[in-house]
Each structure stands twice: as structure tokens, then as C-alpha cells.
Amino acid sequence: MGKTQLFEEICSEKRQVNTRVLEQTVSLAVEIAREGREGRKIGTLFVVGDSREVTKRSKPMILDPLHGHPDESKQIENPDMRETIKELAQLDGAFLVSNAGVVLSAARYIDAASDSLELPLGLGSRHMAGASISRQTRAVAVVVSESSMVRMFDDGELVSEIVPELWMIDGYRSRMEGRTFTRRDEDMAVIGRAE
């Protein structure tokens, strides 16, 4: 099964998020999880879609390094933007990505409310923020953990886990509850919630 088929399986249209943009975001998240930066593993958070509502529920942690740059330079498919994101991912905070594929903001603090969220034990504040914002808005959150895992949240729930390195899947126990499926590609595995 190719990568496109894997992403189509987890990037469903019913999420009210542009599937192509979500696929590009997940692909970049997998690159960050696999490569890290300057020899160390890093974690980050992408919030895709429902930009207006997400902006209301977040604030800048520092002066936004993407502010003032033209939208055409901030397309998630743009190779220069992808490298910029990899550098900025070393900072705390989230990236906001519009349904049009524009990375609107970086280093944002996401207001997280943990009430009514049921996350598996061991997931940190970045996962809590991703789950929370996906519950409060129509956005999907893509979290890169420092353990090289990529997790997607929709409506406050963990909907998929992506293991970028196949060697990691051996002995890996998914944190997802209920029925799941596993799809493998030559260099990654996706664990998703079965519908």
C-alpha cells in the first residue's frame, strides 16, 4: 500500500478539513518526527482548519515569526516553508494551518481545557492541547511527540497514530482504544481507529 492510500484512509473528508492540506501537514509531521533537528528529537503541534476559531482560542507565545510574510510564501507545500517550519518547530507552541494550506502562525499557545477529554495516560501537554482544540473547533490536530510518534486528534479523540520508523512498530503497543487497523508502507506504519 502506498503513502497516498495510507493518508486517504486517515485523512477523511468528514473531518471538514481540506484533505490535501491535512495530507501535506501529516507528511511534514512525519518528516519532523523522523529527522528531528540538529541531532535531537523535537515535538510540535499543527492545528489544521477552522482558522478563525482556532485563532480566537490561542495566543502568540513570542512575536510571530510568520507575521507579515505573503500567503504565497507560507504555503505548506512550498519547500522553503517546510524547511522554515522544521526550524521553527524547535520553539514551543503550535502552527496554525488554514484550509487553503497557508501556515498562518507559529509559536502559538493553545488554550487547552482538559475537562471531558479522555486521553491515554502518558501523553503530555502538547497532546492535551491538540485534543482540546480539536474538541472546541472543527480543526484537526497533528501532534509530533519527542518520542518520534505522530498522532492525529479529531473531536477531542485520538484517531490515528503514525510510527515513522518501521523498526519502532515491533513491540509498540498502541494507545488507541477500541478497534484499530494497521497499514504499513516501506518506511512507516499507520494505526487508525476502525469505523
N, C-alpha and C positions, 0 to 999 in steps of 0.2 A: 504494500500500500504506500503510495507517495505522500509527500508532505501536504500537498493540496487537499487530498482526500481526508487526511487527518484533521486539518484545520476546518474543513467543511463540516466535519462531524461535531466539533466542539463549538464552532462559530455559527450558531444557528440564527436565522433571520428573526426568530421570535423574540430575541433579546432587544429589539428596537434600536440596534446599533448597526452601523454600516459594516457588513461582514468583511469587505475588502480591507477596511481600516483596522478592524479588530485582528484580522489575519496578519497584517503588517506589524501591528503592535506586539502580538504574541511572538512573532518571528524575531523581532528585536529583543524582546524579553528573554527568549531562549539564547540568543547570542550573548547577552549580558551575563546570564547565568553560567554559560559555558566558558566564556573568556575572562570574566571579571575585569579588573583594570589594574595595570601596573603590578601584576603578580599577586593580587589579593582578590578574594571573593567579595562582591558587593551586593547589596539588596536595594530594590527600588520599587516604586508603585506607579502604575499607569491607570488613569481613570478615563475611559473611552465613552464618549457620547454624553448627551444631556448637559452640555457645557454650561449653559446659563444657570441651571440649578446647582451644579457642582461648584461653580464659582461662588455662589451665594453661601455655600456650606464649607468654604475653605478660605484660607488667607495666606498671603506670602510670608515665608519664614525669613527671607532676605530680599533685597531688591531683585526683582525678577530678571534673570539674565536673558530671557527671550523677549522681554517687553520692547516694543518699538521696531522690531525687525519685521519686514514684509511677510505676509502669509505665504507667498510663493516660495520663500526661503525656508519656511518652517514645516513643509510637507513631510510626513513621516516616511514617505518613500524616497525622499531625497537623501542620497548617500552622505552628503555633508551634514545634514541634520541628524542622521543616525549616529555619526561619529560624535557630534556635539552632545547628543543625548547620553552616549556612553561616558563622556567626560563629566557631564552634569549629574549623572547618576551617583557619583561619589558624594554628592551633597545630600543632606537629609531632605525629605519632602517628596511630594508626588508630582508627576507630569499630568497635565490636563490635555487630552487629545479630542478634538472636535470630530463630529461625524463626517466632516469634509476632509479629515486627515491632517489638519493643521495642529501642530503641537502649540497650544495656546500659552502655556505657562509651565514653569519648572519651579522646583523647591517650594511647593505649597504644603501647608499644614491642612490636613483634612479633619474637620470636626467629626469625631467618632463617638457614637453612642453605643454602649455595649448592651444596653437592655434589650431583651428579646432576641439576641444573637446567640446561637449555639454553635460555637466553633470547637473543633477538636483541641484537646489540651496540647500545649507545646507550640502553638502558633502565636507569634508575637504581635506587637502593637501595629506593625505595618499591615498584617493580615486583618486585624480588628478594624483598622481604618478602611481597608478595601471592602470588607464585608459590610460595614456600616454605610458607606457612601452608596454601595450598590443596593442596599435596602431602602435608603432615603430618596433615591433618584432612579431614573431609568438607565443609568450608566452601568457599564460592566467594569470591574476592577481586575487588573492583571498584576499580580504581585510576584516579584523576584525575591526569593529569600537568599540569605547569605550561605545557605546550605546547597545552593545551585538548583533549587526547585522553582518551578513557575506554577502558580496557582491562579485560577480564574474564579471570581465571585460574581454571582448574579442574584439579585433579590435577597441579598444577605446570606446566601448559601454558597458553599464550596461546590462548584460544578465540574471542575477538572483540575488535574494535576499533570504537569508535564515534566518528565525526567529527561533532561537534555543529554545525558550520557547513558547509553545502554548498560554499561557495566554497573551503574548505580541501581538499576532495576532489580538485579539479583539481590535478594534479601531485603528489598524495600517493602515496607508494609504501608499501604495507602491509608490516609487519614479520612478518606471519604466513607460515609455511611451508606448503607443500602446497596442496591445492585449497581455494579460498575462494569465497564468494559475496558479492555486494554488493547491499544493499537500500537504496533511497533513500526518504525522506519529504520533506515540504516544507521542513524545516529541519535535517535530519541524514541521515547515511548510516551504515549498519552494515556492517562487513566481518566475516564469520564463517567459521569453519572448516567446510568441507563434509564431511559424514559419509559 
